[in-house]
Amino acid sequence: MPKEWSDKHKYNVTLENLIENNVIMMKFLLDNSEDEGMGAIKKYYDAKNELNFNVRVGKGVKITVKIFNKISKSKFFDIFVDQLIKNAQYMIPLKSITGIDYKKDRVIIHVDKCVSKRLFRRGIKRYKVKDQIPNNAFCEFNCIPTFQTFTKITPFKLSAEFKEKGCAMIIEISNEDDIT
């Protein structure tokens, strides 16, 4: 009987398949949307993230967020950042986070040697679409927008500055009191 894979090996294979499927999807969209090009990719990921948000965030979560927001925005901010890091591990392992800069109303999470970005670059090279799909496409259309959906019901904004092998995720407290 074959030996069962370790959890680490299962994770690595699953992440590689996830990223590879994203490369294949992007290539398919580029090849089959003559007029839109990268716009078709953006539309797909926007729709995917909107559907995920609608499925995962119910009224109970929204009410809880409003209560936390009224109690203490700064404490809620700390909880949100911790939860984001905890829940992002399926795409950004903790070992890739090289530092976190905390300020009063802003946190910068430094990601270096990002496994997802490395696998994506390898995938676009393997499928020979390097000239069609930019190295940051996975980050720009999937990773960061996925994390931005978490901020839809909070008074926070998330953005990123992309680097060659990682990024700097910037989470800020918004001045807007209106949350979804």
Secondary structure as the mmCIF struct_conf table of DSSP 4:
data_model
#
loop_
_struct_conf.conf_type_id
_struct_conf.id
_struct_conf.beg_label_comp_id
_struct_conf.beg_label_asym_id
_struct_conf.beg_label_seq_id
_struct_conf.end_label_comp_id
_struct_conf.end_label_asym_id
_struct_conf.end_label_seq_id
HELX_LH_PP_P HELX_LH_PP_P1 PRO A 2 SER A 6
HELX_RH_AL_P HELX_RH_AL_P1 ASP A 7 ASN A 32
TURN_TY1_P TURN_TY1_P1 GLU A 34 GLY A 37
HELX_RH_AL_P HELX_RH_AL_P2 MET A 38 ARG A 56
HELX_RH_AL_P HELX_RH_AL_P3 LYS A 59 ILE A 71
HELX_RH_AL_P HELX_RH_AL_P4 LYS A 73 ASN A 87
HELX_RH_3T_P HELX_RH_3T_P1 ALA A 88 TYR A 90
TURN_TY1_P TURN_TY1_P2 MET A 91 MET A 91
BEND BEND1 ILE A 92 ILE A 92
HELX_RH_3T_P HELX_RH_3T_P2 LEU A 94 SER A 96
STRN STRN1 ILE A 97 TYR A 102
BEND BEND2 LYS A 104 ASP A 105
STRN STRN2 ARG A 106 VAL A 111
BEND BEND3 LYS A 113 LYS A 113
HELX_RH_AL_P HELX_RH_AL_P5 VAL A 115 ARG A 126
TURN_TY1_P TURN_TY1_P3 TYR A 127 LYS A 128
TURN_TY1_P TURN_TY1_P4 LYS A 130 GLN A 132
BEND BEND4 ILE A 133 ILE A 133
TURN_TY1_P TURN_TY1_P5 ASN A 135 ASN A 136
HELX_RH_AL_P HELX_RH_AL_P6 ALA A 137 PHE A 138
HELX_RH_PI_P HELX_RH_PI_P1 CYS A 139 CYS A 143
HELX_RH_AL_P HELX_RH_AL_P7 ILE A 144 PHE A 150
HELX_RH_3T_P HELX_RH_3T_P3 THR A 151 ILE A 153
BEND BEND5 THR A 154 PRO A 155
STRN STRN3 PHE A 156 PHE A 162
BEND BEND6 GLU A 164 LYS A 165
STRN STRN4 CYS A 167 ILE A 173
BEND BEND7 ASN A 175 ASN A 175
#
